[in-house]
Amino acid sequence: MHVTAIIAAGGRGQRFGGRLLKQLVTVGGRSVLERSVTLFVTHPEIDEVIVTLPAELVTDLPVCLRGGSKAVSVVTGGNRRQDSVTNGFNAASDRTDVIVIHDAARPFATASLVSRTIAAAVESGAAVAALAAQDTVKRGGPFVLETLAREQIYLAQTPQAFRRDVLRDALALATTGVEVTDEATLAERAGHSVRIVEGERTNMKITTPEDLLMAEAIAGSVAPAGGIHVGTGYDLHRLVGIALRLRRGEVARKHPPQSLRRVVEIFLDDAEQTRLVQHLREKVGEAQRRVDVVPGQQRAEIRQVAVDACRADAQLEEVRLRHSHRMRSSADAPPHSVRPVVQRFLKYFCTAAE
């Protein structure tokens, strides 16, 4: 099966404003266009990538479209989105079976979403990524005319994928003067069923300058499919226990300070113990200083975390002193592959004191 991707980047972003085209705006150190193109150039199911661009960019290609592991074709966009997609469609290979269309202004779609949309189009003929509405939806303006059933409302995204013949029918309808905002609408009006694929909260579209704030936040995170929350607060995690299988087969499952004490005794040398104790003391001090600046219901929890950390601090100091004047036997030396795991555990424990 031959799959072609058309990345719609031919618009001028009138709602975005500014002198720089929004496709070229940098988010998290990379341009919006580069992020979208890279998704499809590196996707294993995509055989061909076509990018629609404004005329001035076609003659002076952005760096992200020069070279690469997969051939990228560039065509000039039209006056409307549907005109740009038609130009891309006409440039597609004759071998194309499925065409995926994606807005360049959605730089955070995932490879998984692309794959699911392609699979749905192969099975049903047409597919659109969309999110179920979470808010109550009103129709009207300036007064409410009716409240719509939220359960039947979906917010369309891209990618949108179509079998070649379905998209041909849809784009033929566009030549009759029909004005739409996406190809799924054309496919519906041409009489084809369009299947809904669950979209992603982070698959936002950059439309106005204000959207860049959220885009920067997403670019700076792992961008989980479940979405992202932006704000200020305290995140408290109480370490309630851990199971470790030590080299000699012992399983330690105790109160955190006790299991931590045993881990430190076996796996950390004197210098590492000293650094860990100092680190814990600093974290305890930070937690105590923060107590008076947080809401009342959180103070008790923070104090308790600080108390737990102090208790662990004291026990670590005891371990350090007890072992500072003797050499551990070779049997106590941890395997090379185990040591990083234990160190990650200790790092997580220290984080619990924040």
Sequence and secondary structure as in RCSB ss.txt:
>XXXX:A:sequence
MHVTAIIAAGGRGQRFGGRLLKQLVTVGGRSVLERSVTLFVTHPEIDEVIVTLPAELVTDLPVCLRGGSKAVSVV
TGGNRRQDSVTNGFNAASDRTDVIVIHDAARPFATASLVSRTIAAAVESGAAVAALAAQDTVKRGGPFVLETLAR
EQIYLAQTPQAFRRDVLRDALALATTGVEVTDEATLAERAGHSVRIVEGERTNMKITTPEDLLMAEAIAGSVAPA
GGIHVGTGYDLHRLVGIALRLRRGEVARKHPPQSLRRVVEIFLDDAEQTRLVQHLREKVGEAQRRVDVVPGQQRA
EIRQVAVDACRADAQLEEVRLRHSHRMRSSADAPPHSVRPVVQRFLKYFCTAAE
>XXXX:A:secstr
  EEEEEE     TTT SSS GGG EETTEEHHHHHHHHHHS TT  EEEEEE HHHHSS  GGGSS SS EEEE
E  SSHHHHHHHHHHTS TT  EEEEEETT TT  HHHHHHHHHHHHHHSEEEEEEE  S EEEESSSEEEEE G
GG EEEEEEEEEEHHHHHHHHHHHTTT   SSHHHHHHHTT   EEEE  TT     STTHHHHHHHHHTS   T
T                 EE TTS EE S HHHHHHHHHHHH  HHHHHHHHHHHHHHHHHHHHHGGGS HHHHH
HHHHHHHHHHHHHHHHHHHHHHHTTS   GGGS  TTTHHHHHHHHHHHHHHT 
